[in-house]
Amino acid sequence: MPFDSPRLTSTSFVVLGLIDYKGPSTPYDLKRAIEQSVENFWPVPHTTFYAEPARLAAAGYLSEQQEPGGRRRRLYSLTDRGAAALREWVSAAEAAPPQLRDEAMLKIFFGADPKPLLRARVRWHSEKLAELEGYLNAVRQGESSPGVERSLVGGTAYHRMLLDLTARYLEGLGQGRDLPATARDAGKGATPER
């Protein structure tokens, strides 16, 4: 029986990728895996996520087995079709541009005092950096895929950079400047190094 070819979304590829990485999984297993991995850089709406494995199974990207009794949990596994779609997506050189969705910036835009918001953000970035460094140390001491380590290296660098920028922004506000020097200079025709 031929399968429909539904549009594969980023949530689809999160599901396919995690099942490829972890092996056969229930939706609950996938939810926990997301919380401990990709949610650090790619939030997935839980309402959408729970329906996605069944949708992918109906399209032939996953196989599905259901327990005959008890809780009757569903266990999903990657099919050849799902593995091929995942490989094609991973190997594509293009990716959507990053999106900034930051409620603190939204509040600042509408007139909030940035200092308390940015102080809270410094604390959050510090905590997140410590969390990711812990994951990175654990990954480096155990067996993991190179992609997991690379994403953690990128994540720790990202939070270090934002921690530094936010701290400099706060320092500039304390000195009567709205922007850190590097951000001000960037808008004055500075040419990035190549």
C-alpha positions as CSV (number, residue, x, y, z in Angstrom):
1,M,0.0,0.0,0.0
2,P,1.5,3.4,-1.0
3,F,1.9,5.9,1.8
4,D,0.9,9.6,1.6
5,S,3.8,12.0,1.6
6,P,2.9,14.6,4.2
7,R,5.0,17.7,4.6
8,L,7.9,17.0,7.0
9,T,8.4,19.8,9.5
10,S,11.2,20.5,12.0
11,T,9.2,18.6,14.6
12,S,9.1,15.6,12.2
13,F,12.8,15.6,12.0
14,V,13.2,16.0,15.7
15,V,11.1,12.8,16.1
16,L,13.0,10.9,13.4
17,G,16.4,12.0,14.6
18,L,15.7,11.1,18.3
19,I,14.4,7.7,17.3
20,D,17.4,7.2,15.1
21,Y,19.7,8.2,18.1
22,K,17.9,6.5,20.9
23,G,16.3,3.5,19.1
24,P,12.6,2.4,19.5
25,S,10.8,4.9,21.7
26,T,7.4,5.7,23.2
27,P,6.1,9.3,22.9
28,Y,6.9,9.7,26.6
29,D,10.5,8.5,25.9
30,L,10.8,11.1,23.1
31,K,9.4,13.9,25.3
32,R,12.0,13.2,28.0
33,A,14.8,13.0,25.3
34,I,13.7,16.3,23.9
35,E,13.8,18.0,27.3
36,Q,17.3,16.8,27.9
37,S,18.7,17.6,24.4
38,V,17.3,19.6,21.5
39,E,14.9,21.7,23.6
40,N,18.0,23.6,24.7
41,F,18.2,25.1,21.2
42,W,15.0,24.0,19.4
43,P,11.8,24.2,21.4
44,V,9.1,21.8,20.3
45,P,5.5,22.4,21.3
46,H,4.3,19.4,23.3
47,T,0.8,19.4,21.9
48,T,2.2,19.1,18.4
49,F,4.9,16.7,19.4
50,Y,2.6,14.0,20.8
51,A,0.7,13.6,17.6
52,E,3.7,13.6,15.4
53,P,4.9,10.0,15.8
54,A,1.4,8.7,14.8
55,R,1.4,11.0,11.8
56,L,4.8,9.8,10.7
57,A,3.8,6.1,11.2
58,A,0.8,6.6,9.0
59,A,3.0,8.0,6.3
60,G,5.5,5.1,6.6
61,Y,8.4,7.0,8.2
62,L,8.0,5.1,11.4
63,S,6.7,1.6,12.4
64,E,4.4,1.3,15.3
65,Q,3.9,-1.5,17.8
66,Q,1.4,-1.3,20.6
67,E,1.5,-3.3,23.9
68,P,-1.3,-5.9,23.9
69,G,-2.3,-5.2,27.5
70,G,-1.5,-3.0,30.4
71,R,-1.0,0.7,29.5
72,R,-1.0,-0.2,25.8
73,R,1.9,2.1,25.1
74,R,2.9,2.6,21.5
75,L,6.6,2.0,20.6
76,Y,7.9,3.7,17.4
77,S,10.9,2.7,15.3
78,L,12.5,4.3,12.3
79,T,11.7,2.6,8.9
80,D,14.0,2.7,5.9
81,R,11.8,5.5,4.5
82,G,12.2,7.5,7.7
83,A,16.0,6.9,7.8
84,A,16.3,8.0,4.2
85,A,14.3,11.2,4.8
86,L,16.4,12.0,7.9
87,R,19.7,11.4,6.0
88,E,18.5,13.7,3.2
89,W,17.5,16.5,5.6
90,V,20.7,16.2,7.7
91,S,22.9,16.3,4.6
92,A,21.2,19.4,3.0
93,A,23.5,22.4,3.2
94,E,20.7,24.9,3.8
95,A,18.9,25.6,7.0
96,A,16.3,28.2,8.0
97,P,17.8,31.3,9.5
98,P,17.8,31.6,13.3
99,Q,14.8,33.2,15.0
100,L,14.9,35.5,18.1
101,R,12.0,35.1,20.4
102,D,12.8,36.9,23.5
103,E,10.2,38.2,25.9
104,A,12.7,40.4,27.7
105,M,13.5,42.3,24.5
106,L,9.8,42.6,23.8
107,K,9.2,44.2,27.2
108,I,12.2,46.5,26.7
109,F,10.8,47.5,23.3
110,F,7.6,48.5,25.0
111,G,9.4,50.6,27.6
112,A,10.4,48.2,30.5
113,D,13.4,49.1,32.5
114,P,16.1,46.8,31.0
115,K,18.2,46.4,34.2
116,P,16.1,44.0,36.2
117,L,15.3,42.0,33.1
118,L,18.9,41.7,32.0
119,R,20.1,40.9,35.5
120,A,17.6,38.0,35.5
121,R,18.9,37.0,32.1
122,V,22.5,37.0,33.3
123,R,21.5,34.5,36.1
124,W,19.6,32.4,33.6
125,H,22.5,32.2,31.1
126,S,24.9,31.4,33.9
127,E,22.6,28.5,35.1
128,K,22.1,27.2,31.5
129,L,25.8,27.4,30.8
130,A,26.6,25.4,33.9
131,E,23.9,22.8,32.9
132,L,25.2,22.5,29.3
133,E,28.8,22.2,30.5
134,G,27.7,19.4,32.8
135,Y,26.1,17.6,29.8
136,L,29.3,18.2,27.7
137,N,31.6,16.8,30.4
138,A,29.3,13.7,30.7
139,V,29.3,13.3,26.9
140,R,33.0,13.5,26.7
141,Q,33.4,10.9,29.4
142,G,31.0,8.4,27.8
143,E,30.0,7.3,24.4
144,S,28.0,9.6,22.3
145,S,27.6,10.7,18.7
146,P,29.9,13.6,17.5
147,G,26.8,15.6,16.7
148,V,25.7,15.7,20.3
149,E,29.1,16.9,21.4
150,R,29.2,19.5,18.6
151,S,25.8,20.9,19.5
152,L,26.9,21.1,23.2
153,V,30.1,22.9,22.2
154,G,28.0,25.4,20.2
155,G,25.4,25.8,23.0
156,T,28.1,26.6,25.6
157,A,29.7,29.1,23.2
158,Y,26.3,30.7,22.6
159,H,25.5,31.1,26.3
160,R,29.0,32.4,27.0
161,M,28.7,35.0,24.3
162,L,25.2,36.1,25.4
163,L,26.3,36.2,29.0
164,D,29.2,38.5,28.1
165,L,27.1,40.7,25.8
166,T,24.3,41.0,28.4
167,A,26.8,41.8,31.2
168,R,28.5,44.5,29.0
169,Y,25.0,45.9,28.1
170,L,24.2,46.2,31.8
171,E,27.6,47.9,32.4
172,G,26.9,50.3,29.6
173,L,23.5,51.2,31.1
174,G,25.2,51.9,34.4
175,Q,27.4,54.4,32.6
176,G,24.6,56.0,30.7
177,R,25.1,54.2,27.4
178,D,22.3,52.2,25.8
179,L,24.5,49.8,23.8
180,P,27.8,48.1,24.5
181,A,30.7,49.6,22.5
182,T,30.9,46.7,20.0
183,A,27.2,46.9,19.1
184,R,27.4,50.7,18.7
185,D,30.5,50.4,16.5
186,A,28.9,47.6,14.4
187,G,26.3,50.1,13.2
188,K,28.9,52.7,12.1
189,G,30.2,51.0,9.0
190,A,32.6,48.6,10.7
191,T,33.6,45.9,8.2
192,P,33.6,42.4,9.6
193,E,36.8,40.4,9.3
194,R,36.9,37.7,6.7
